[in-house]
């Protein structure tokens, strides 16, 4: 299930925590089976024959030169969450990373596109009853605007004590750098502000040797939102802003060679934005 893309000198590897069919209505309430079925371009990769959406929770490891950067760290093990299928997980995520050449000690940077529950979980792991940084050799990059908001506005009844078990421990360990929404992370790797889903949400732009890619974060949760930009996530902080961001994002990328790598897109996860004959856009993964 792991995939690899090469953008010039930049290598991107997907590490999957889980990929599931159905169960997405809580996050995309407009994307009912009947509403999705007319968009047959999503089959077979992103929707099954009945109209159930397929979604993935995965991390993306960026390798360039000596740098090893992990973008978003999924849900994590041992964490109590209000979503039953996400609570007290026992996955082999870290072992899977090690098996493809990325043991935790090799990671020098952890980049969070935003601070939602399914993007920060492996920031920490449970050791002797305490949450400790998983990637102890890494600097954790968190948007300053994002942290400022969630530090005082988290509602633990929504998903659980995400800040306490997955964010504050790495801050208290002195491993966090608060960054701007346009920060350059490494040569050819920089952030782009894509607000709406959260106040400080960012996507990640990659450019090397004339080739380009973008890691979406959650400005687009599922490829259905590429055609239906009006289908907003129930977790969006500002749905109107999220739609505007999504439409500007797609308008800029349509009919270009920029590879779009979805943070929650199921296998094959990446493709190119093309005009949809009936209006709007679609994701070409051919």
N, C-alpha and C positions, 0 to 999 in steps of 0.2 A: 504493500500500500504506500510505501514511501516513494516519493518522486524527486527527481533532480532536474534542475534547469540551469543552463549556462548562459549568462549574459556577459559577453566579452570575457573578462578575467574574473567575474563574480559568479560564484557557484551558490545556488540556493537549493536546499534539501528540505523536504517536508517530513516531519516526524508526527505520526498520527497518534492521538490519544484515543479517540473513538470516531467512528463513522456510522450514522444511523439513518434508517428510513422512517419517516413519519415523526410525530411528536413535536413538530415545529409550529403548531398553531399558537402556542403560548407566546412565541416571539414574533410571528408574522400572521396576525389574526385575519388579514384579508386574503391570505393565500390558501383558500379552501381548495379541496380537490377539484370541485366543479370549476372554480375560477382558474385553476392552473392548467387543466387538461387542454384547453385550446392552444397553449403554447408548446406545441409538440417538439420544438427544437430542444427543449430541456430533457427529452428522453434520448437515450436511456441513462445518462450519467447523473442528472440532477433531479429526476422525477421518475417514479415507477409508472407502470401501466395504469394504475388506479388514480394517479394524480397526487400521491404522497411525495413530499419533497425529501430529498436526500441531503444531509448536511454532515459536515465534518468538523471536529475540533482538533486542531493540530498546531504545532509550532513550526516555524521556518528558520532554519539555520543558514546564515549567510557566511560564506567563507571567501575571503579575498586577501591575498598575501598571507601574512601571519595572523590576521584577525579571524575570530570565530564569534559571531554575533547571533544570539537567539532572539527572534522576534515573537513575543507573546508566549506565555508558558502554561496555557490550557487551564485545567481545573485542579489537578493535583490529587494526591492520595490523602486519606485519613481526615478529610475536612468535612465538617457537618454543614450541609447545605439544605435549603428549603425545597430544592428540586430533587425528588427521590433518586433519580437515575444519576445524579451528580454527587450524591452524598456518600462520604466514607468510601471513596473509590479505592481499589487495589489493582492498579494497572502496572504494566511493565515499561512505562514510558522512559524512565531513565536507563533501563537496560537496553531498550530499543535504540536510544541515542548512542549508547556505548558500542552497540553492535555495528553501527554504521560509521564509527570512527569519531564520535563526539562524546567522550566521557565528560562528566560535569566539570572536572578540573581543567579541561581544555577550553572552556568557554570564557572569553574575556569581557564580553558585553551582553547584558540582558536589556532588551528594548521593549517597553510596554507601549503599544499604540494607544491604550487607555487602561483604566483601572477596574474594568468589570470582572466579575467572578471567574469567567472562563478564559481570562487572558493573563492572570497573575498567579494561578494556583501553584505552579512549580517554582515560583520565586523562593518558596520555603519548603522544608520537609520536617516531619516530626521525628525528633531524636530525644530519647529519654524524657518524653513528655513535654518537650519545648519545641517551638517553631524556630528553626535555624535556617540561614540562607543556604539554598541548594547549591548555588554557583559561587562558592566562596572566593574564587579568584577573579570574579567579574565585577565590573562597575554596572550598577543598575541605572538605566536612564529612564526617568519618568518626567513627563511634561509638568512644568511648574504650574501652569493653569489647571491642569488635571488634578494634581495633588492638592492644590489650594482648595478646590471645590470639594473633593471627596473627604478630605481631612475633617471637615465640619458638617458634611451633608449626607454621610452614609446612613441608610436605613437598614439596620441588621435584620429586620423582619422580611426584607425583600429576598435576600439570598443567603444570609448568614453574616458572621463577623469577618468579612473579607479583608478589611483594612487591618484588623488586629492579627489575623493569622497569616496573611500573605504580603502585606505591604509594610506595616510598621516595624516588623522584625528586621527587614533589610535596611530601613532607615536608621534604626537604633544601632545596627552593626556598623554604621558609617560607610555603607557601600553605595549609597544613592547619590547621583548627580541629577539635579533638577534642570531640565533643558527647555529651550524655546520650541515652538511649533515649526520652526524652519531650520533647526539645528543640522549642521553637517556632522555625520557620525564618523565617516571615514571617506577617503577619496572615492567619489562616485556613489556615495550613499548619504542621502539627506532626507529629512522629514518634510512633509507637506501638511499644512493645516487643513483638516477636513471635518469641521465641526458639525454638530447637530446630534449625533448619537450620544456624545458626551461633550462637555464644554471645551475640553482641550484635546479632542481626538485628533490623531495624526495618521497619515498613510506614509509609506516608505518608498522613496524613489531610488531606483538603481540605474546607473549609466556607466557603461564601459565599452571602449572600442567601437563606438557608434551604435551600440545596442542598448535598449532601454526596457525596463520593467517597472511595475509598481505593485507593492503589496497593499491591499485595500484597507486592512483593518476592518472595522464594522461599518464603514460608510455604505457598504453594500454587504448585507448578510448572506443573501442567497442570489443566484443568477436570475431568479424570477424578477428581482427588483431592477434588473437591467432593462427589461421590457416595461415593467410596471413600476416606474419610479415613484408613483403615488402610494405604493404599498410600503408603509412605514413600520418599523420595528416597535413593539410595545415597550421596549427598553430605551427608546430614544428620549434623550433629555429635551430636545426641541425638534419635533417632527417636521415642522415647516422648514427649519434651517437644514435638517437632514436631507429633505427632498431637494432643496436648492443646491446643496453641496453635491448630491448624487448626480443631478442633471448637468451641472457644470463639469464635473469629473468625466462623465460619459461623452459630453459634447467635445471635450478636448481630445479624447482618446479615439473617437470613432474613426474607422478607416485608416488608422496608423499602424505601425509595426510594434507599438509598445505592448509588451506582454503583461497581461493583467493576472496577478496571482491572488486568488481569493483566500482570505483568512478563514472562511468557513465553507468554501466551495468543496464539494465532494470530488473524488477522483473523476476526471483528470485535473481539476483544480485551477488550471491556467488556460487562458486563451486570448483572443483579440476581439475588441468591440467592433461590431459591424452594424450598419443600418438594417433595421427589420422592415421587410416589405410592407407590413401593415401599419408601420409607424413606430417610432422609438428605436430601440437597439436590441441586439442579442449578442451572446458570447459564442464565438466560433472557436471550437477546440479541435478542429480537424488538423 
